[in-house]
Amino acid sequence: MQDIEPLSALDSNAERRVLVEKVRSIGHTTVGAYFHALAGVLSERAAVTRLIDGEVEGATMTFAEMDREARSLAAYFQSQKAKGDRAMMLFDAGAEVMQSFLGCAYAGVIAVPMPAPLTGKVERYLNRVKGVVMDCDIRFILTTTPILNTLRDVAKTIDGLADAEWIAVDALADRSDAWVKPKQEAEDIAYLQYTSGSTSTPKGVMVTHRNLMKIIEYNGIASGCPTVGTKAVCWMPYFHDFGLIDGLLVPLAFGMPVYAMTPFEFVKNPARWVNAIHRYRASHSSAPNFAFDLVARKTTAEQRRHLDLSCWRRANNAAEPIRNTSVNRFLETFEPCGFARDAMAPSWGLAEATLLVTLADAGPKYYSLDAASLQHHRVRPASEGQTTIVMMGCGRIWPGPWEIDVKIVDPDTFELSPSGETGEIWVAGDLVAKGYWKRPSDTAEKFHAEIKGFPGTCYMRSGDLGFMDGDELVFTGRSKDLIIIEGRNHYPQEIEKTAEASHPALRPGCTIAFSVDADDKSRLIVVSEIVSKYGLSDVISDDSQAMSISRRDLERAIRSGVADEHQIRVHEIVFIPSGHIPKTTSGKLQRKLCREKYVSQSLHALGT
């Protein structure tokens, strides 16, 4: 590990903040105008540095270079009269992501971030994105020369991809001097965020320039970028709103250099994440819940011995249900390395509201609730002897020059939920996106809901359940994932957490619980991955190096744990190999798809 970077950059940070504040005070209404102005004052300062293999510094792109490359791409778009057309982005990580996104913004082209292909799975990958290509009529595909060479031949055989114009941005001729500032409005669409798990019926969230400018300001101020921001480290995928906005756009908008690695590089060796934060004295680095758990479990005491994470001032934790056990494990592991408890910031949001809506301001907050009451939508603190479910607070709406409103609403009656009861989380205000691309009925249902007794204000229905404790939002689960058995409500993430904790052979973050109807009754099904070093005794081969474990003992541990914690019987348990639980490209569990695979008997079950 390299030595800690000298802290003599304090004066440089202060100067940068003054320059950024001058640009912010102008009040730019579009992303392109803002970043072009920012490049004018931060020209030779570092913007994005690619960390090759998550460790070795690659080329650094300055703000001036990023602006020039963006203008060059935008000038080409303008020569093709492409304003309003869609351009798909296919990259791994690094400066090309930002220069391409800004190139679209500079030209009025609508960016469509999508994941780059996995080696060896190119044809399957391209078929997966075909639905997106057809949904928004992609005209351009932006990528790099290596990815272009990998994909182009296969793409010619797939409808929708063959007609698109492929552009390797690293080989594009310099046209920056030909760029002309476009006429744009704040309500113009900046990019389409296709929701996680979208395949055959994708939904593209229309995020406007106004949405982006508001979330950059809101997220940045709430996260302390103008006051304590120095540098940022990001491994999150750019094709997910959390990675694109929180990981890249927000820190860069405040002039903070970003050090970027790919999700694969992080997952392969989670220590790379915290090492980079230590090495570059980064103040900001966010991640979904699983990453905090993973880095705590996968780093050794020796790897952590020289870490100094006192520089890490903000770690937004969002994009999936936040587990108290994961947060506690991370804090217990890294507080001795200087990580401040107040830097952990559980948050809540969704793509339909651009990104984060509520953010913590003083570290994690825990809610120990009576499980029996929660099953009937009532919020009651757990008393001694009662079965307890621990929920995490997800922060509050921060005050400032923006309009954001959150209400808890009965999803059946559209009336405000009484205090002390759970309901659906509804959002209104500056962060709510324009709707779904070319889906007027879905847009009306999702984005134009009204609370009974409060006509005239449209709210976006999140589909998430929760309650308010004062101004603190507490997320309790997804309404579509809710398990209802014998009239009682059960949150799948709580059952999954209990099941995984029942035995070390079960892989953390890789269990799914859902219900199916059989014999006129709802039955609970649990699907769990087995850690690769273990093997079920009835299927393990004689020459295997894996540790043998009895299927019966493993099932007994899960059934006992779930029955004790949730007073519910597990009807069937399915074990699958490591790496086979259905997840989205951003790592979210796909409960609906898992249920469909179970019903169709297409799960890769061990021993069947």
Residue, then its C-alpha position, 0 to 999 in steps of 0.5 A: m500500500q502506498d503512503i498516505e497522500p500529504l494533507s498540504a492540499l488543504d489550501s487547494n481545496a479551499e481555493r477550489r470551493v471558492l471557484v465552484e461557488k462562483v459557478r454555482s451562484i450563476g444559477h445554470t439550469t442545465v447540466g451541460a451549461y453548468f459543467h462547461a462553466l465549471a471547466g472554465v474555472l477548474s481547467e487543469r484540475a483533475a476530474v476523473t482518474r481510472l484505477i486499473d484493477g482497482e489499484v494502479e493509476g491510469a490516465t487522469m482526465t482534467f476538467a478542461e480535457m473532459d470539457r473538450e472531449a464532451r464538446s467534440l462529441a457534441a459537435y459530431f451530434q450537432s453535425q448529424k442533427a441529433k438533438g432529442d435522439r437517444a445514445m446508449m452508453l456502454f463502458d466499464a468505468g473511467a473518464e469515457v463515461m463522463q465525457s460521453f454523458l456530458g457530450c450528450a448533455y452539451a448537444g441535447v442528445i438523451a443519454v441511455p446508460m447501460p452496463a457493458p458486456l460480461t466476457g464470454k456472455v456477449e450474445r446473452y448480454l446483447n439480447r438482454v439490452k435489446g428491449v431497451v434499444m427497441d423501447c427508446d429507438i437508440r440511434f447511437i451507441l457510445t463505447t470504446t474501441p476494445i468494447l466495439n471490437t468485441l460487440r460489433d459482429v454479434a450486434k449485427t445479428i440482433d434486431g435494433l442493434a444493427d441499425a444503430e451507429w456505433i461510436a468509439v469515443d476514444a477514436l473520435a476526431d477532435r471537433s471541439d471548436a465546431w461545437v455551438k451552445p445549444k438552446q435547452e430548457a430545464e424541462d428537457i430530458a437529460y437521460l433515461q434511467y432504465t429501472s433495475g431488472s428491466t428486460s422484455t418490458p423495460k421502463g425508462v425513467m425520464v430524468t430532466h435537466r431540472n431534476l439533475m441540477k436539483i439532485i446535484e445541489y440537494n445531494g451535494i449540500a446534504s452530503g457536505c460536498p461544499t464544506v468538507g469535500t476533498k476527493a471521491v472514490c467510486w466503484m458503483p456502476y455508472f448505469h445505476d442512478f446511485g453510481l452515476i449521480d452520487g458517485l460521479l456527477v455530484p462530486l465532480a459538480f463540486g470540483m472534487p476529483v473522482y477515482a473510479m474502478t469497476p464493480f467487478e474490481f471491487v467485488k473481486n477484492p473489496a479491500r481495494w475500495v477502502n485502500a483507495i479511500h485511505r490512499y487518496r484521502a477521499s472524503h466521499s464514497s457511497a455504496p449499497n448495503f451489501a458492499f459495507d457488509l462485504v468489505a467488512r467480511k472480506t478484509t483481514a486484520e492485517q489488511r486493515r492494520h495500516l488503514d486510516l479512514s478518518c478522512w472518510r466524511r460521508a458514506n451514503n448507504a442506499a439503493e437496497p434495504i439497509r440491514n442493521t447487522s451489516v451496518n454494525r459489522f462495518l462500524e465494528t470493523f472500521e471504527p478502529c481504522g478511524f471511520a467516524r460513526d456519523a459518516m455512515a449515512p443510511s438514505w432512501g430514494l429511487a430512480e423515479a425521484t432521480l436518486l436520494v430523497t431522504l439522507a441521514d445527518a448524524g449516523p445510523k438510527y435503529y428502531s426495535l419494533d414489535a414484530a406482531s404489531l408490524q404485521h398489522h401495519r402498526v408501529r410499536p416499540a418492542s417490549e421485553g419478551q416480544t419478538t423484535i424486528v430492527m429497522m433502520g432510519c433512512g434520514r430526513i428531507w434536508p431544508g434548502p432551496w428546493e421543494i421536496d415532500v414525503k407522505i405516508v399513504d394508505p395504498d388502498t384508500f389513498e388517504l394519509s396513514p395515521s401516525g404510528e402506522t406504516g403505509e406507502i411512501w409517496v413523493a412530490g417536488d423537484l426531484v420527481a422525474k417526468g415519467y416513463w418514456k412513451r408509457p402514458s398509462d404507467t406514468a399516470e398511475k405512478f406519477h400522478a397520484e393524489i392524496k384524498g382530501f388534498p387535490g391538486t398536488c400530484y405525488m409519485r407512488s414509490g411502491d415502498l412501505g414505511f413510516m415517519d418518526g418525526d422527520e425521520l423516514v423508516f423504510t420497512g419493505r417493498s409492497k410488491d414483495l410483502i409476504i401475507i400468510e394467515g392475514r399477517n404481513h411479513y417483510p421478506q428481507e427480515i426472513e432472509k436475514t434470519a435464514e442467513a444467520s442460521h448457519p455459516a454455510l448460507r452465503p450472506g446477501c444471497t437468500i430470497a423469501f417469497s410466497v406461493d399459493a398451494d391448496d388454497k393457502s399461501r406457503l413460504i418458500v426460501v431459496s438460499e445459496i450455499v457458500s462454495k467451501y461447503g457441499l451438501s452431503d447428498v450431492i457432494s462427490d467423494d473427491s470434493q474438497a468442500m466441507s460436507i454438511s447435512r441437508r437435513d441439519l441445514e433445513r432444520a437450522i433455517r426452519s427453527g430460526v424463521a419459526d422462532e423469529h417470525q412465527i411462520r413455517v417454512h414450507e420448502i427450502v431450495f438450495i442453489p450453488s454460489g452465484h445462482i441467486p437472481k440479481t439485477t446488474s446493480g446487485k439487487l435481489q430479484r424476488k419476482l424472477c426467483r419466484e417465477k423460476y421456482v414455479s417453472q422448476s427452472l432454479h438450479a437446485l442442488g440435488t434435483 
